[in-house]
């Protein structure tokens, strides 16, 4: 058994050895394999240090665990021999159940003492004889483990041999996880922060910082940035952010920069950049900007210094609210957030301030470089776009912009407000002018200029010195200059154009530079003839007539609507529109009147027409207003009726039986409640119809008079032209004339023949129109017929034809005689028409006086009837009252017919009388009713009395109006006569002065002097005749005195001229004559101004004497004005004598004596007038032949 036991011990040793080899091989194989795998994993994943440390620790733990649980049991493997024997029994079935017990017996020595044991041992030995127990050991697993270990080791060795650096890197990264060993990168990343921040590596604090990197290798899934901020010297934690791919390998991400510094780097999965430190500094900025603008010195009185806080230049405060004047001095103080280096050159300063002009401002930097002061003179709107740069090269992060608005002190504007547009005017017009001027600062002076453009348009007229001007200082931002331009002072003639312009100069003054005077566009006042202006007025009246027709038609429609349907909604608006349209026509009439007064147009017929038209429109307007008020009252009544449950909209219905004998329905009648409305509407229509008729009827007479005036003017021109030609051709036959002179005579003859044909046609037209107007306008027809008779009786056309024949033969004396005869005939024809108009006025006044007396009698009777009715009602006895009212009705109708026959102007009175008669008829019906209708009768008679009184009031107003028109006409005739004498006297004085230059006179001069003397005597006689034929002049002591003085002076001048003894005193007396006539004209001209102008001065004294008394033709106010004018004349002559040194002693003494006489006469007249006015009595007149004594 010893051999068996020895073999078992050998097997035990070999088994342990092989087990150890197996276990060690397995562990080595696993360690090498796992190491290779981890290295490969790290290579693939580029594990960070922490995961690698985790894997390392985990691997070591597993390795330790394997040693302990796997290798250590192998080391401790030492089985007992019995266990090995049992294991061998499985391999040797022959000793199964015997080997283990035999080994036990042998080891324990039991086989030595126990036969059975010994026999068992022997048997076991026998059965194992020839067998080797070493077969029990199976070495395959050990060899497989060893082979696997060798294979793994071979693979690892091969990898190491192939890439020893990778093996070294992998082992170093695996076993030293926090080492710096890195795998070769598969990706690359580079910092692009040099593009974001300048070389100084300084970034504006507070502005987002772009972390920008560029991938240089591979295509990483993402690029990250790691950064940390340092605040107050301490770094904060690291932050990792993934950058956003921007394309082309660029990655970027914005981060906040509220810190002092930022440290950062970029990384990918296997690459990273170096750390970078960027300083964060506050960018330059403006904390506050203080602006001060001082206006130019010339504007200091109107503009104050502007001070404003423009803020940091980032909001709306950076723009000035108010624009400053160009030329203002600007001071801008900039308070910076930190000291900044001041630009060291003009170019750098221009870039810093954003200054786009050459003239840089004056810049002042205080001791503290964080305060800059800019000063400059404002020339235009200034924009400052600041580009501040600090010591790090940082600029302002936000645009810092300031704008100081500037406005030019523009030229002043001047506008002519009145007249509103170009206007045709007469040479005698007094044109109201009004000019408005405005300026940005102030207008210093404004004015109005007028220049006369003679004949053809001359473009240089506007550049020449004005013929008239008026100026006024203003010194305000706006001003108005109103004045009047008397065109007579400029002496324009028909065809000229007066150019009126406003002018203005402002207070602009910078460095001695001033704005030029600004002038408005010229307003053109075209000088036209009286005939053309009158035609224009007539056309405007024609427009009024057409509008009146339309208004009357619309009023008729409204009247029909009220009659048919009662007062419906909207009627009040339509009636109000009627009143407005009538007011518009009244305004048109007033405009024509104002233009007539402005032009000093003396046209009696047109004045009368305008006054009558205005009166008709006034009454029509009042009637329209009454209708509108009645409609409103009716509507209120209807609303009240509706609220109380009654039907206020009922309208009368025509029943089947409401038919006349012919079966036709009678005209519809309004409701009783609407009767007042309809009556007022009918008043409107009647007044408008009268206006239409007036404008239509008067036009024929006016056209005839205008044709006569035009023919007179043309005849006078031909006569003057003939006289001029005759002076050149005197004493020569036709054959001796030049071709040009013959052509000129032929042309004059042709024109005269044409005028003769027109004269014949005019007379025929006058007769034809007179026949047509016989029924419509009998007064106008009579005036035309009278003018035509005069033209035929005095053979007007024959005189013109003879004049044409004489001109054609160069018989100029005979031609002028015929022309003068024709001119006198035309004058007589025109006078006939005017005299007829005057006669008509006088006749109308007579009829109105009679009409007023008749109406007074009707009023008296009606008052008696009202009193009688009251007594009858009290006594209940109405007998005889109806017959009395019937007689009164008939009388009223007769007076209405009388009023209607008085003319167009009195038709309104006739209508009132007709209504009074209707009311009287209603009273008769009430008295005859059974029983008598007391209330209706009393109301009808009272209404009749009211209408009669209203008719009387209208008659008095019309009488006053006609009388005033007649008075104005008479004054106008006297003024025209005076003006004609004044013009002749001025022309005579001019001719006398020419003769004075020829002293001593030769024979031809003496003849001319005698002719001038004759002319002077004609003027004297004409003035004397005017004085005699106008009793009012004789009754006015001052006027009579002036006439006597003119007569004395004219007599002296006549004697001097006829005697051929000319001296300067003759021309002086002629000047006094002309001046005195001018004073007469001035005294009367203001009296033909608009009514009521002198009412305050003469109303109480002249119209309070009794009913119907008209003011005198020459009232005291005119005499006072003439007395003042004569006193001024004496004063001026006295000054003239005092100034002149060429007088001889005797001549001076005579002139002073004469002036003394004049002064004493004026003193006496003044006293007499003062006494008469104080005693409220007429001023005493003088006998025409009385000569005042010195």
PyMOL commands that set and color helices and strands:
alter all, ss='L'
color gray80, all
select helices_A, chain A and resi 2-45+49-75+81-91+93-95+99-108+110-113+115-128+133-136+140-162+164-175+193-196+297-299+316-318+346-353+461-463+487-490+530-565+571-599+604-643+672-729+734-736+739-772+778-793+796-808+812-875+881-901+904-928+934-996+1003-1029+1031-1035+1037-1058+1064-1088+1095-1102+1116-1139+1145-1174
alter helices_A, ss='H'
color red, helices_A
select strands_A, chain A and resi 188-191+202-204+209-217+224-231+234-235+239-242+244-247+250-255+261-267+276-281+286-294+306-309+324-325+329-336+362-365+371-377+382-386+400-404+406-407+413-418+423-425+430-453+468-486+497-506+518-519+523-527
alter strands_A, ss='S'
color yellow, strands_A
deselect
rebuild
show_as cartoon
